[in-house]
Structure formats: structure tokens, C-alpha cells
Amino acid sequence: MNDARVDRWLAALLETPGLTAIADLAEARRVHVDDSLDAATLLVRGPVVDVGSGGGSPGIPLAVARPDLDFDLLDSNGRKCDFLRRVACDFPNVSVVCARAEEHARGRGRDAYGAALARALAPPPVALEWCLPLVAPGGLAIIYAGELDAESARSVAAKIGGGAPEIVRVAGARRRHLLVVPKLEPTPDEFPRRLGMARKRPLA
């Protein structure tokens, strides 16, 4: 991806402590840009929410690749949100939401997005409980993952309005996959559970 805005974002990412463990620019481009783009062709409708966006990947590279869609970068850490607001100024289709996923899904984010993305956020069953309530019926939750337990993902998805997961293998990668879960119906009122419960007591 050859875009001066992406170059500026990557430079800021590497210069800001606590956003990435990667110090090498070429490696940062591979991990934060190239790997993020694995989901670009799966996004059918917007808006899109990047849950636990951190330093802005995968949301920012995907926003550049898909200028036809609007992206919300969702994070609960105030310092990370400040960083995201600074860099988002370069990208007209990117906004920042500073909130916990559970809180956003209980408010204006509920059933509001065409797709929800999560990368390096939590194990897939936990990430799904945070992502699927944000997705409107007909949309998708897309989880970037390594090794996957498809049966656990299927069990969780069924409880919160999702359909059968599809595992999309990334070309050229042995252990990198995308878990794609369609949203079939509105999320039941009891989900997501209160703050911290998804990680403390996973549904699967």
C-alpha cells in the first residue's frame, strides 16, 4: 500500500510508546498494514467498527483500501484514543469512539455496524461476545486469529445472534486465519454481559 498518510501513521505508531512492540519499520508495515488487508475483500457493507483498535490496525489500513466504507476505531484506553484522534484527521472516513465494547453495544453501537473487526484482542469466543452485538443482522464479525476452535466459536455465535462460522485461510500463511461469523438476528438483550464477564467467564 503506497500512501503517504499510511507512512505518517506508521511513523507515529513506532514513535509512540506502548502502541506496538515492533521497532522495525518494514516489519511494522508487514504486520500492521499488509496483514490487516487480509479482510479487505470480505467487507461488504458499512459502517465498520475496529474493536480494541489500539494503534489503529486493522482499521486504518482497511479504511484506506476501502474508501467507500466508514470506519469507527473503538478503544477504551484514553491515551490510545488521543493517539487515534490525532492520526484519524488524515482519513476522512475514520472516526474514533472511546468506550468499552460492552458499553458501546448497550448504547448507540448496538446492531449498528455492517462489520466488526477484532485483531489481537482476545480469544475468539471472547472477541465474538464483544463484536457480534455491534453488528446489524446481515453483517459480519471478522476475527483475526491463529489456531481456531471452530466448535467453540459456533457455540458462542449461536447464543448471540450469529450463524455458522467460516474459517478463511490466509494465502501464504500457515497459522493465520480469519474467523468470519454472519449476524443472523438481533442480539438477545442479556448480551453482551457486564464489563469483564466475557473474559472472566467465556461462553465457550
C-alpha positions as a Markdown table, in Angstrom:
| # | Residue | x | y | z |
|---|---|---|---|---|
| 1 | Met | 0.0 | 0.0 | 0.0 |
| 2 | Asn | 1.7 | 3.2 | -1.2 |
| 3 | Asp | 0.0 | 6.1 | 0.6 |
| 4 | Ala | 1.8 | 9.0 | 2.4 |
| 5 | Arg | -0.9 | 9.1 | 5.1 |
| 6 | Val | -0.2 | 5.5 | 6.0 |
| 7 | Asp | 3.5 | 6.3 | 6.1 |
| 8 | Arg | 2.8 | 9.1 | 8.6 |
| 9 | Trp | 0.6 | 6.9 | 10.7 |
| 10 | Leu | 3.2 | 4.1 | 10.8 |
| 11 | Ala | 5.9 | 6.6 | 11.8 |
| 12 | Ala | 3.7 | 7.9 | 14.6 |
| 13 | Leu | 2.9 | 4.4 | 15.7 |
| 14 | Leu | 6.5 | 3.5 | 16.1 |
| 15 | Glu | 7.4 | 6.8 | 17.8 |
| 16 | Thr | 4.6 | 6.5 | 20.4 |
| 17 | Pro | 5.4 | 4.2 | 23.4 |
| 18 | Gly | 3.0 | 1.4 | 24.3 |
| 19 | Leu | 1.3 | 1.0 | 21.0 |
| 20 | Thr | 3.4 | -1.7 | 19.3 |
| 21 | Ala | 6.2 | -4.0 | 20.3 |
| 22 | Ile | 7.7 | -3.7 | 16.8 |
| 23 | Ala | 10.6 | -1.3 | 16.3 |
| 24 | Asp | 11.5 | -2.1 | 12.7 |
| 25 | Leu | 9.5 | -0.1 | 10.0 |
| 26 | Ala | 9.5 | -2.9 | 7.4 |
| 27 | Glu | 8.2 | -5.3 | 10.0 |
| 28 | Ala | 5.6 | -2.8 | 11.2 |
| 29 | Arg | 4.4 | -2.4 | 7.6 |
| 30 | Arg | 4.1 | -6.2 | 7.2 |
| 31 | Val | 2.2 | -6.7 | 10.5 |
| 32 | His | 0.1 | -3.6 | 10.8 |
| 33 | Val | -0.6 | -2.9 | 7.1 |
| 34 | Asp | -0.2 | -5.9 | 4.9 |
| 35 | Asp | -1.7 | -8.4 | 7.4 |
| 36 | Ser | -4.6 | -6.0 | 8.1 |
| 37 | Leu | -5.6 | -6.0 | 4.5 |
| 38 | Asp | -6.4 | -9.7 | 4.6 |
| 39 | Ala | -10.0 | -8.8 | 5.4 |
| 40 | Ala | -10.4 | -6.1 | 2.7 |
| 41 | Thr | -12.4 | -8.2 | 0.3 |
| 42 | Leu | -14.6 | -9.6 | 2.9 |
| 43 | Leu | -16.1 | -6.2 | 3.9 |
| 44 | Val | -19.4 | -6.0 | 2.0 |
| 45 | Arg | -21.2 | -3.2 | 3.9 |
| 46 | Gly | -20.5 | -0.5 | 6.4 |
| 47 | Pro | -20.1 | 1.2 | 8.7 |
| 48 | Val | -17.2 | -0.9 | 10.1 |
| 49 | Val | -16.0 | -0.9 | 13.7 |
| 50 | Asp | -12.5 | -1.9 | 14.7 |
| 51 | Val | -12.9 | -3.2 | 18.2 |
| 52 | Gly | -10.0 | -2.6 | 20.5 |
| 53 | Ser | -8.2 | -0.7 | 17.8 |
| 54 | Gly | -5.2 | 0.2 | 19.9 |
| 55 | Gly | -2.8 | 1.9 | 17.5 |
| 56 | Gly | -5.2 | 1.8 | 14.6 |
| 57 | Ser | -4.8 | -1.6 | 12.9 |
| 58 | Pro | -6.6 | -3.2 | 11.1 |
| 59 | Gly | -9.0 | -0.2 | 10.9 |
| 60 | Ile | -6.7 | 2.4 | 9.3 |
| 61 | Pro | -5.2 | 0.3 | 6.5 |
| 62 | Leu | -8.7 | -1.1 | 5.7 |
| 63 | Ala | -10.1 | 2.4 | 5.6 |
| 64 | Val | -7.5 | 3.4 | 3.0 |
| 65 | Ala | -8.2 | 0.2 | 1.0 |
| 66 | Arg | -12.0 | 0.7 | 1.3 |
| 67 | Pro | -12.7 | 4.4 | 1.0 |
| 68 | Asp | -16.3 | 3.5 | 0.1 |
| 69 | Leu | -16.9 | 2.5 | 3.8 |
| 70 | Asp | -16.9 | 4.5 | 7.0 |
| 71 | Phe | -14.8 | 3.1 | 9.9 |
| 72 | Asp | -15.1 | 3.6 | 13.7 |
| 73 | Leu | -11.9 | 2.9 | 15.7 |
| 74 | Leu | -13.2 | 1.7 | 19.1 |
| 75 | Asp | -10.9 | 1.7 | 22.2 |
| 76 | Ser | -11.4 | 2.2 | 25.9 |
| 77 | Asn | -7.9 | 3.5 | 26.7 |
| 78 | Gly | -7.9 | 7.3 | 26.8 |
| 79 | Arg | -4.2 | 7.6 | 25.8 |
| 80 | Lys | -4.8 | 5.3 | 22.8 |
| 81 | Cys | -7.9 | 7.3 | 21.9 |
| 82 | Asp | -5.9 | 10.5 | 21.9 |
| 83 | Phe | -3.4 | 9.0 | 19.5 |
| 84 | Leu | -6.2 | 7.7 | 17.3 |
| 85 | Arg | -7.9 | 11.1 | 17.1 |
| 86 | Arg | -4.6 | 12.7 | 16.1 |
| 87 | Val | -3.9 | 10.3 | 13.3 |
| 88 | Ala | -7.6 | 9.9 | 12.2 |
| 89 | Cys | -7.5 | 13.5 | 10.9 |
| 90 | Asp | -5.7 | 12.2 | 7.8 |
| 91 | Phe | -8.5 | 9.8 | 6.9 |
| 92 | Pro | -11.9 | 11.3 | 6.1 |
| 93 | Asn | -13.8 | 8.0 | 6.5 |
| 94 | Val | -12.4 | 7.3 | 10.0 |
| 95 | Ser | -13.9 | 8.3 | 13.4 |
| 96 | Val | -12.8 | 7.4 | 16.9 |
| 97 | Val | -15.1 | 6.1 | 19.7 |
| 98 | Cys | -13.6 | 6.0 | 23.2 |
| 99 | Ala | -15.6 | 3.3 | 25.1 |
| 100 | Arg | -15.6 | -0.3 | 26.2 |
| 101 | Ala | -17.2 | -2.6 | 23.6 |
| 102 | Glu | -19.8 | -3.7 | 26.2 |
| 103 | Glu | -20.8 | -0.1 | 26.8 |
| 104 | His | -20.9 | 0.8 | 23.1 |
| 105 | Ala | -23.0 | -2.3 | 22.4 |
| 106 | Arg | -25.5 | -1.2 | 25.1 |
| 107 | Gly | -25.8 | 2.2 | 23.5 |
| 108 | Arg | -25.7 | 3.6 | 20.0 |
| 109 | Gly | -23.4 | 0.9 | 18.7 |
| 110 | Arg | -25.9 | -1.9 | 19.2 |
| 111 | Asp | -26.8 | -3.8 | 16.0 |
| 112 | Ala | -25.4 | -0.7 | 14.2 |
| 113 | Tyr | -22.5 | -1.9 | 12.0 |
| 114 | Gly | -22.1 | -3.8 | 8.8 |
| 115 | Ala | -19.0 | -5.4 | 10.1 |
| 116 | Ala | -17.0 | -5.6 | 13.3 |
| 117 | Leu | -13.3 | -6.4 | 13.3 |
| 118 | Ala | -11.1 | -7.7 | 16.1 |
| 119 | Arg | -7.3 | -8.3 | 15.9 |
| 120 | Ala | -5.1 | -9.4 | 18.9 |
| 121 | Leu | -8.0 | -8.5 | 21.2 |
| 122 | Ala | -8.9 | -11.7 | 23.0 |
| 123 | Pro | -9.5 | -15.4 | 22.3 |
| 124 | Pro | -12.2 | -15.8 | 19.6 |
| 125 | Pro | -15.1 | -16.8 | 22.0 |
| 126 | Val | -14.5 | -13.6 | 24.0 |
| 127 | Ala | -13.9 | -11.4 | 20.9 |
| 128 | Leu | -17.2 | -12.7 | 19.4 |
| 129 | Glu | -19.2 | -11.7 | 22.5 |
| 130 | Trp | -17.7 | -8.2 | 22.2 |
| 131 | Cys | -18.1 | -7.9 | 18.4 |
| 132 | Leu | -21.4 | -9.6 | 17.4 |
| 133 | Pro | -23.7 | -7.3 | 19.5 |
| 134 | Leu | -22.3 | -4.4 | 17.5 |
| 135 | Val | -23.2 | -5.9 | 14.1 |
| 136 | Ala | -26.6 | -5.5 | 12.4 |
| 137 | Pro | -28.4 | -8.6 | 11.1 |
| 138 | Gly | -26.9 | -9.3 | 7.7 |
| 139 | Gly | -23.5 | -8.1 | 8.7 |
| 140 | Leu | -20.3 | -9.9 | 9.7 |
| 141 | Ala | -17.9 | -10.2 | 12.6 |
| 142 | Ile | -14.4 | -10.9 | 11.4 |
| 143 | Ile | -11.8 | -12.1 | 13.9 |
| 144 | Tyr | -8.1 | -12.2 | 13.0 |
| 145 | Ala | -6.8 | -15.4 | 14.7 |
| 146 | Gly | -4.1 | -18.0 | 14.7 |
| 147 | Glu | -5.2 | -21.5 | 15.7 |
| 148 | Leu | -9.0 | -21.8 | 16.0 |
| 149 | Asp | -11.6 | -23.9 | 17.8 |
| 150 | Ala | -14.4 | -23.7 | 15.3 |
| 151 | Glu | -16.8 | -25.6 | 17.5 |
| 152 | Ser | -16.4 | -23.1 | 20.4 |
| 153 | Ala | -16.9 | -20.2 | 18.0 |
| 154 | Arg | -20.1 | -21.9 | 16.6 |
| 155 | Ser | -21.5 | -22.3 | 20.2 |
| 156 | Val | -20.9 | -18.7 | 21.1 |
| 157 | Ala | -22.2 | -17.3 | 17.9 |
| 158 | Ala | -25.4 | -19.3 | 18.2 |
| 159 | Lys | -26.1 | -17.7 | 21.6 |
| 160 | Ile | -25.7 | -14.1 | 20.5 |
| 161 | Gly | -27.4 | -14.0 | 17.1 |
| 162 | Gly | -24.7 | -15.3 | 14.9 |
| 163 | Gly | -24.6 | -18.1 | 12.3 |
| 164 | Ala | -22.1 | -20.8 | 11.4 |
| 165 | Pro | -18.5 | -19.5 | 11.4 |
| 166 | Glu | -16.4 | -19.8 | 8.3 |
| 167 | Ile | -12.7 | -20.1 | 8.7 |
| 168 | Val | -10.9 | -18.3 | 5.9 |
| 169 | Arg | -7.2 | -19.3 | 5.5 |
| 170 | Val | -4.9 | -16.5 | 4.6 |
| 171 | Ala | -2.8 | -17.2 | 1.4 |
| 172 | Gly | 0.8 | -17.8 | 2.2 |
| 173 | Ala | 0.3 | -18.1 | 6.0 |
| 174 | Arg | 0.3 | -21.4 | 7.8 |
| 175 | Arg | -1.2 | -20.2 | 11.1 |
| 176 | Arg | -3.1 | -17.1 | 10.3 |
| 177 | His | -6.8 | -17.3 | 9.7 |
| 178 | Leu | -9.9 | -15.1 | 9.6 |
| 179 | Leu | -12.9 | -16.3 | 11.5 |
| 180 | Val | -15.9 | -14.9 | 9.7 |
| 181 | Val | -19.3 | -15.1 | 11.5 |
| 182 | Pro | -22.5 | -13.8 | 9.9 |
| 183 | Lys | -25.0 | -11.9 | 12.1 |
| 184 | Leu | -28.4 | -13.6 | 11.5 |
| 185 | Glu | -30.7 | -11.9 | 14.1 |
| 186 | Pro | -30.6 | -9.2 | 16.7 |
| 187 | Thr | -28.5 | -10.0 | 19.8 |
| 188 | Pro | -30.6 | -11.1 | 22.8 |
| 189 | Asp | -31.0 | -8.5 | 25.5 |
| 190 | Glu | -28.7 | -10.2 | 28.0 |
| 191 | Phe | -25.6 | -9.8 | 25.8 |
| 192 | Pro | -23.0 | -8.5 | 26.0 |
| 193 | Arg | -22.7 | -9.3 | 29.7 |
| 194 | Arg | -21.5 | -6.7 | 32.2 |
| 195 | Leu | -17.9 | -5.4 | 32.0 |
| 196 | Gly | -15.3 | -8.1 | 32.3 |
| 197 | Met | -17.6 | -11.1 | 32.2 |
| 198 | Ala | -16.8 | -12.2 | 28.7 |
| 199 | Arg | -13.1 | -12.6 | 29.6 |
| 200 | Lys | -13.7 | -13.9 | 33.1 |
| 201 | Arg | -16.3 | -16.5 | 32.1 |
| 202 | Pro | -16.2 | -17.2 | 28.4 |
| 203 | Leu | -19.4 | -18.5 | 26.8 |
| 204 | Ala | -17.4 | -21.5 | 25.4 |
